[in-house]
């Protein structure tokens, strides 16, 4: 009997997590559609388009929207993958190379404070208007969070576990592969989740400055021509892409590290 009630409990727990944001979202869209926000904030339809107008504007040219979404995702995901991989590699180097932490960790932290508004034009100047400049922006934005969070993970192994591995005469490679990297996985996923937002922001802002395609370019053109339906629609599409990407990453995290306390508490 207890075994039967566990799936029901899990389903109820999932519903409790999913329903509140869905209901809040529907309520916001409903109030927006009937003009509550326009009346409260004194907004006009040419500054804040109604949801129905946004849907119509996006449906006018679905092929163009699909092309722009594809290009932005290619830029964002390519930079995300490269920046995250480099971040992990740098974190390992900071741990394994004597003196590297003191010399390079401040530099990595300084990269995180670089404003993307200033970074995007420079990367476009160096790499041109194509995909490479957008990917470079995303790499620079995603590398520091991954390096810092991964370093935090691999350097915070429980002392008792380290003593156990040392008692088995584990070498540096075995220590890293079988202890430190698995221990750091929750930190790695934290960095990956932070980088989802940063990668989309970086790609879209870089496109906004200079690009022939992508959601940022579409948004820039819509703002310049005062087509607020398309401008708001592009922003909403970008937000939905971020939500879907983030949730896919959460699902992968639950599959890879089901043993972690944060994951086990969600499944109760």
N, C-alpha and C positions, 0 to 999 in steps of 0.2 A: 504493500500500500504506500509506504514511504517512497519507494522507487518511482511509483506512478505520479506522485505529487511533485517530484523534483522538476520534471519538464514543465509542468503547469506553473510552478513557481518561477522558473526561469523565464517563461513566456510573459508572465505577469510583470516581472522585473524589467524585461525589455520594453514592454508596452508603457510602463511608467516612465522610462527614459525617453522614449520616442514621442509619445503623445503630447506632453507639455510644449516642446518647441514647435511641433506641427500646429497645434491649436493657436499658439501665440502668433505664429506666422500667418495663419488664415485670418485671424482677427485683425492684424495690422493691414493686410491686403484689403480686407473688407472695408475697414474704416477709411483707408486711402481711396478706394474706389468710389465711395459715397461722398467724398469731399470733405471729410472731417478735418484732415490736416491742412487743407487749403484754407478753410474758414478759420481754424485756430491760429495759424501762422501767417495769414494774409497772403498766401501764395497764389500765383496765377498758373493757368494750365501750360503756358509757354516756359515756365521755370520748373514746374513739377508736373510731368505728364501723368495721366491716370493709368493704372495697370492695364486696362483694356486697350488704350492707345499704344502702350509699350508692346503688348503682345502682337497687335496688328502691324506695328512698324517692323518688328523682328520677322514676322511671317511674310513680309513683302518680298524679301530676297533671301530665302533660306540657304541657297547655295553660297552666297557671299558670306553669310554668317558662319556656315560650316567651314569654309576655307579659312576665315580669320581665326576661328577657334582652333583649328588644326595647327596653324602656324604658331600661334601663341603657346599652345601646349608643347609643341616640339621644342621651342626656345626654352620654355620654363622647365620642362622635364630634363632636357639635355644639360642645362646649367645646374639643375638640382642634383642630377646623378654625379656629374663631375665635381661640383663643389662639396657634396657630402662625402664622396670617396676620398677626395684630397683632405678633407677635414679629419677623417678617421686616420689616414696615413700620417698626417701631421701630429695628431694626438699620440700615436704610437711612437713617433720620433721624439716627441717631447719627453716621453717616459723613458725610452731606452737609451737615448744619447745623453751622456753626462753634460750638464750645463746648458742643455738646449732649452729647458723650461724657463730659466731666468733670462736667456737671451732672446727667445722668440715668442713666448707667451704674451708679453706686452705688445708686440707687433701684431699678433693675431687679434688681440683685443682692440687695437687701434683700427684695424680694418672694419670691425663691426660698427664703429662710430662714424664711418664715412657716409655722408648723405647721398642717397641715390640720385637726387636732383642734380648734384654736381658730377657724380660718377657716370651717369648715362651719356652726357655729351662727350666726355673724354673717351669713353670706349667706342663711341660712334666715330670720333675723330681718328682713333688708332686703327679700328677694324672695319670701318665702312658702314654702309647702310644695311648690309645683309644680316643673316642669322647670327654670324659670329659675334658681332658687337653685343647683341641681346644676350647671348649665352654667356659672354664674358661678364656682363653686369650681374647676371644671376649667380655665376660662380663666386664672384667676390662677395655677394650678399649672403650666400649660404655656407661658405667655407668656415667663417669664424664661429657661428653657433655650434656647428658640428664638431669642430676641433675642441672647443671649450667643454661642451657637454660630454664628449667621449673621453677626453682627458680626465674629467672629474670621475667618470665611471671606472676607468681602468686603474686609476690611482687610489681608489677608495675601497679596495678589496678588504674583506674582514681579516684582521690579523691572524685569527685562528686558522682560517683556510690557508693563508700564506705559510704558516708554520707547518701545516699538514703537507703541503706540496713540497716544502723544503725537506721535510723528513723523508720523502720518497725520492730525494735527489733529482727533482724535476729541473730540467734545463730552462734557459730563458725562453726558448721557442715554445716548449710545452707549457710553461707557466703562462705565457701570453695567450696561446691558442686554447688551452683547456680551462684556464681559470679567469684571467683578466678580461678577455673579450666576452665570454659568456656572462660574466658578472656585470659588464658594462652595457649589455643589451637594452635594459630599460632606459638608460641615459641616451643611448644611440637613438632609440625610437622617439625620445623627447626631442632631440635635435632634428630628426627627420620631420616630425610634426610641426615644429617651429618653421622649418624651411619650406613647407608647403606654401604658407602665406607669403614668405619672403620671395620665393621664386616667381610666383604670379605677379606680385607687385613689381619686382625688378623687370620682368619681361614687358609688362604693360607700360610702365613708365618709360622704358627705353624705346618702345614703339611709339609712344606719345611724342617723343622728341623728334625722331626722324625714322620713318619706315614707310614702305609702300604697301604693307599688308599687316594683318594682325588686329586683335581687339583694341590695342592702344591707338593704332592708326585710325580705326573706325570711330573710336571715341573722340579723337582729336578732330576729325573732320565733322562729326556731328555737333560738337561744341562750337566750332568755327562757323558753321551754317545755322546755328541755333535750332538744331533738330533735337529737342530734348527727349523725345520719345526714343530715338535711337541711342542717344547718350545714356539715358537711364537704363535702357534695355541691355546695352553692352556691359554696364557696371553690374547689373543683376546676373547676367550670364557668367561674368568673371567670378562673382561671389558663389554661384552654384557650382562652378568648376572646382573652386577651393573646397567647398563642403564635401563634394563627392570624392575628391582626391584624399582629403583628410580621413573620411570614413573608410575608404579602402585601406589606408595605412593602419587605422585602428583594427580593422579585421585581420590584417597581416600580423600585427603585434599580438593579438589574442592567439593566433595560430602558432607563432614562433616562441613566445614566452608565456605559455599558459600557467607556468609554475609561479610567476611573480605575484606578490601579494595584491597589487593593484588590480590585476586581471582576475584573480580568484575572488576578490570581494565583489566584482561586478557580476559574477556568475552565480552568486548565492541567491 
